[in-house]
Amino acid sequence: MRRSRLRQRRRNPAVTDEPLPLTTHLAELRTRLARALLAIAVGAGAAWNFKEEIFGFLLEPAVAALGPEGGRLQAIAPTEIFFTYLKCALLAGFVLSLPVLFWQVWAFVAPGLYANEKKAILPFVVVSTALFGGGAVFGYQMVFPIVFQFFTSFDSDFVESAWTMREVFALTTRLFLAFGVAFELPVFVFFLSITGIVDARQLLKGTPYAVLAVFITAAVLTPPDVISQILLAGPMIVLYLLGVGVAWIFGGARRSEAEEPTPAVGPPQSDA
């Protein structure tokens, strides 16, 4: 039994409770980052064949805001079309590789978790990907049309909006990523709890401060109109409370496992 445990520790040093040196952590981080970048590159290569369709889909709210029958975006630099399509393929590759990215994140932090938490890798990947996708879809359908209609509302008899594809795509990407990352708030709260930085009670007591931080973040990420700010802040508050609930459940399981008594190991006793 002891020999098998020693062999397992030699094959996988992460099963021991001894802290690993910094160089080992850096090497592990480099491996995870390399795999993540490779996944993004593969996804971007696959998305390049559909760059025009993806670009047209992403910028449909902006084009629709330019007029009742839609409008056309401008390209004022010789390389603007090519590099904008390239950025579009990279964004699509990032979205396609999200399950791999979240898997690598969990694999990197898993050695510091308890046994019952390490088993949550598949739910973590599925939930994190679904939250990001849900946030991006919510922003695309609910907020993007409002944002671009807000900017075209300043047109007049002597000024007409003529947007470049690069600038519109940059704003769309910023909002797309902002809503996707904002909807990851429950996962962030969950990590704060399981790493011991704060517990669920502290998170619940800090709800007023969290609400204030959410509205400030929404004001920074969205254009200067109240509607889009509320549309981002409202779901974030609900997701924060959801994260607190998840942290409460997993925090209790973590405390129970930590408080389990360790069986004493001693010499075998005779029956005499």
C-alpha positions in Angstrom: 0.0 0.0 0.0 2.7 2.4 0.9 4.7 1.6 -2.2 1.7 2.3 -4.4 1.2 5.7 -2.8 4.8 6.6 -3.3 4.6 5.6 -7.0 1.4 7.7 -7.3 3.1 10.7 -5.8 6.1 10.4 -8.1 3.9 10.2 -11.1 1.6 13.1 -10.0 3.3 15.4 -7.4 0.0 17.4 -7.1 -1.6 14.7 -4.9 0.7 15.6 -2.0 0.0 18.3 0.5 3.5 19.8 0.2 3.7 23.1 -1.6 5.3 23.0 -5.1 8.1 25.4 -6.0 7.3 28.5 -8.0 9.1 27.2 -11.1 6.7 24.3 -11.2 3.7 26.6 -11.0 5.1 28.8 -13.8 5.8 25.8 -16.0 2.2 24.6 -15.4 0.9 28.0 -16.2 2.9 28.2 -19.4 1.5 24.8 -20.5 -2.1 25.9 -19.8 -1.6 29.2 -21.7 0.0 27.4 -24.7 -3.0 25.0 -24.9 -5.4 27.9 -24.6 -3.7 29.9 -27.3 -3.6 26.8 -29.6 -7.4 26.3 -29.1 -8.0 30.0 -30.0 -5.8 29.7 -33.1 -7.6 26.5 -34.2 -11.0 28.2 -33.7 -10.0 31.3 -35.5 -8.7 29.2 -38.4 -12.1 27.5 -38.7 -14.0 30.8 -38.4 -11.9 32.5 -41.1 -13.9 30.6 -43.8 -17.1 32.3 -42.5 -15.6 35.7 -41.7 -18.1 37.7 -43.8 -21.1 35.9 -42.4 -19.9 36.3 -38.8 -19.0 39.9 -39.4 -22.4 40.6 -40.9 -24.2 38.9 -38.0 -22.3 40.8 -35.3 -22.8 44.2 -36.9 -26.4 43.7 -37.9 -27.7 46.0 -35.1 -25.3 48.7 -36.2 -26.2 48.5 -39.8 -30.0 48.4 -39.0 -29.6 51.6 -37.0 -28.1 53.5 -39.9 -31.5 53.6 -41.7 -34.9 52.0 -42.2 -33.5 49.8 -45.0 -30.1 49.4 -43.4 -26.9 51.1 -44.4 -23.3 50.3 -45.4 -20.2 50.7 -43.4 -17.1 52.5 -44.6 -13.5 51.3 -45.0 -11.2 54.3 -45.2 -7.8 52.5 -45.0 -6.4 50.0 -47.6 -5.9 47.3 -44.9 -9.0 48.0 -42.9 -11.2 45.3 -44.4 -8.6 42.6 -44.0 -7.5 43.3 -40.5 -11.1 43.8 -39.3 -12.0 40.4 -40.7 -9.0 39.0 -39.0 -10.1 40.4 -35.7 -13.5 39.0 -36.3 -12.1 35.5 -36.9 -10.1 35.8 -33.7 -13.1 36.8 -31.7 -15.1 33.9 -33.1 -12.1 31.6 -32.3 -12.1 32.8 -28.8 -15.8 32.1 -28.4 -15.5 28.6 -30.0 -12.6 27.8 -27.7 -14.3 28.8 -24.4 -14.8 25.2 -23.2 -11.1 24.5 -23.6 -10.2 27.8 -21.9 -12.3 27.2 -18.9 -11.1 23.6 -18.7 -7.5 24.9 -18.6 -8.4 27.4 -15.9 -9.9 24.7 -13.7 -7.1 22.3 -14.3 -4.6 24.9 -13.1 -6.4 25.7 -9.9 -7.6 22.2 -9.1 -4.6 21.1 -7.1 -5.4 23.6 -4.4 -9.0 22.4 -4.1 -10.6 19.7 -2.0 -11.5 16.3 -3.5 -15.3 17.1 -3.8 -14.5 20.4 -5.5 -12.1 18.9 -8.1 -15.0 16.7 -9.4 -16.9 19.9 -10.4 -14.7 20.5 -13.5 -17.4 19.5 -16.0 -20.2 21.6 -14.4 -17.7 24.5 -14.1 -16.9 24.3 -17.9 -20.6 23.9 -18.9 -21.9 26.7 -16.6 -19.1 29.1 -17.4 -19.5 28.7 -21.1 -23.3 29.0 -20.8 -23.0 32.2 -18.7 -20.6 33.8 -21.2 -22.8 32.9 -24.1 -26.0 34.0 -22.3 -24.4 37.3 -21.5 -23.3 37.9 -25.1 -26.7 36.9 -26.5 -28.5 39.1 -24.0 -26.3 42.1 -24.9 -26.6 41.4 -28.7 -30.4 41.2 -28.6 -31.4 43.7 -25.9 -28.6 46.3 -25.6 -26.8 46.6 -29.0 -29.9 48.0 -30.9 -30.4 50.6 -28.1 -26.8 51.6 -28.1 -26.6 52.2 -31.9 -30.0 53.9 -32.0 -28.7 56.2 -29.3 -25.7 57.2 -31.4 -27.7 57.7 -34.6 -30.2 59.9 -32.8 -27.7 62.8 -33.1 -28.1 62.9 -36.9 -29.4 66.1 -38.3 -30.0 67.9 -41.6 -26.3 68.8 -41.8 -24.7 65.7 -40.1 -25.2 62.1 -41.2 -23.7 59.0 -39.5 -21.1 57.3 -41.7 -19.4 54.8 -39.5 -16.2 52.8 -40.4 -16.3 49.1 -40.1 -13.2 49.2 -37.8 -14.8 51.5 -35.2 -18.1 49.8 -35.2 -16.5 46.4 -34.8 -14.4 47.7 -32.0 -17.4 49.0 -30.1 -19.3 45.8 -30.8 -16.5 43.6 -29.6 -16.1 45.7 -26.4 -19.8 45.3 -25.6 -19.9 41.7 -26.6 -17.0 40.8 -24.3 -18.3 43.1 -21.5 -21.6 41.3 -21.3 -20.0 37.9 -21.6 -17.5 38.6 -18.8 -20.1 40.4 -16.6 -22.3 37.3 -16.7 -19.4 35.3 -15.2 -20.0 37.0 -11.9 -21.4 33.9 -10.2 -18.2 32.0 -11.1 -16.0 34.8 -9.8 -18.0 34.9 -6.5 -17.7 31.1 -6.3 -13.9 31.2 -6.6 -13.7 33.9 -3.9 -15.5 31.6 -1.6 -13.7 28.3 -2.2 -10.3 29.9 -2.1 -11.1 31.3 1.4 -10.7 35.0 0.5 -14.2 35.7 1.7 -17.1 33.5 2.8 -20.8 33.6 1.8 -21.8 35.5 4.9 -19.3 38.3 4.1 -20.5 38.4 0.5 -24.1 38.7 1.6 -23.3 41.5 4.1 -21.4 43.3 1.3 -24.4 43.3 -1.1 -24.9 47.1 -0.9 -21.3 47.7 -1.9 -21.5 45.1 -4.6 -24.6 46.8 -6.1 -22.7 50.1 -6.1 -19.7 48.5 -7.8 -22.0 46.8 -10.3 -23.6 50.2 -11.3 -20.1 51.8 -11.6 -18.9 48.9 -13.8 -22.0 49.1 -15.9 -21.5 52.9 -16.4 -18.0 52.3 -17.5 -18.7 49.5 -19.9 -21.8 50.9 -21.6 -22.4 54.1 -23.5 -23.7 57.2 -21.7 -27.3 56.2 -21.6 -29.3 55.0 -18.6 -31.2 52.2 -20.3 -28.1 50.2 -21.4 -26.6 50.8 -17.9 -29.6 49.4 -16.2 -29.9 46.5 -18.7 -26.3 45.4 -17.7 -26.5 46.2 -14.0 -29.8 44.4 -13.3 -28.7 41.0 -14.5 -25.4 41.4 -12.8 -27.0 42.0 -9.4 -29.2 38.9 -9.8 -26.1 36.9 -10.8 -24.2 38.2 -7.8 -26.9 36.9 -5.4 -26.9 33.6 -7.3 -23.2 33.4 -6.8 -23.6 34.0 -3.1 -26.1 31.2 -2.9 -23.7 28.8 -4.7 -20.8 29.9 -2.5 -23.0 29.2 0.6 -23.7 25.7 -0.6 -20.1 24.8 -1.6 -18.7 26.7 1.4 -20.7 24.5 3.8 -19.5 21.3 2.0 -15.9 22.6 2.1 -16.1 23.3 5.9 -17.6 19.8 6.5 -14.7 18.2 4.6 -12.1 20.3 6.4 -13.6 19.5 9.8 -13.6 15.7 9.2 -11.2 14.1 11.8 -8.2 12.5 10.4 -8.0 8.8 11.4 -5.1 8.1 13.7 -2.4 5.9 12.3 -0.5 3.6 14.7 0.9 0.2 15.1 -1.6 -2.7 14.8 -3.0 -3.8 18.2 -3.1 -7.5 19.2 -6.3 -9.2 20.2 -4.8 -10.6 23.3 
